[in-house]
Amino acid sequence: MKPDKHDRFDDLAQRSLAEVQSPKIVGELDNPVLEVARRFCWRVFDRPCGCFWSLRLSIFDRIYGPEPPTPADGVARDCDIFGRSGTGGHIS
């Protein structure tokens, strides 16, 4: 017979925070110099990859044309993403 789901969650709730281990970051190195070098290498690798995808998307747009407008493109919005109403992105 399977244990009841509520029993498993009750066991987890009874654990103290001291018993719970923090998650381990798998790729992180203990040596700070090597960690900086590792992150820098990933950034160097990531930059050409991003440029490559931008190039592919621009070629795709030139071949097939830009994405067609959606009904939401013509809608006038009352507030910007920060929730300020009618300011056009500027704080008055």
Secondary structure, DSSP 4 states (H G I P E B T S, - for coil): -PPPHHHHHHHHHHS-TTTSPPPPPTT--SSHHHHHHHHHHHHHHHHHHHHHHHHHHHHHHHHH-SPPPPGGGGPPPSB-TT--BTSTT---
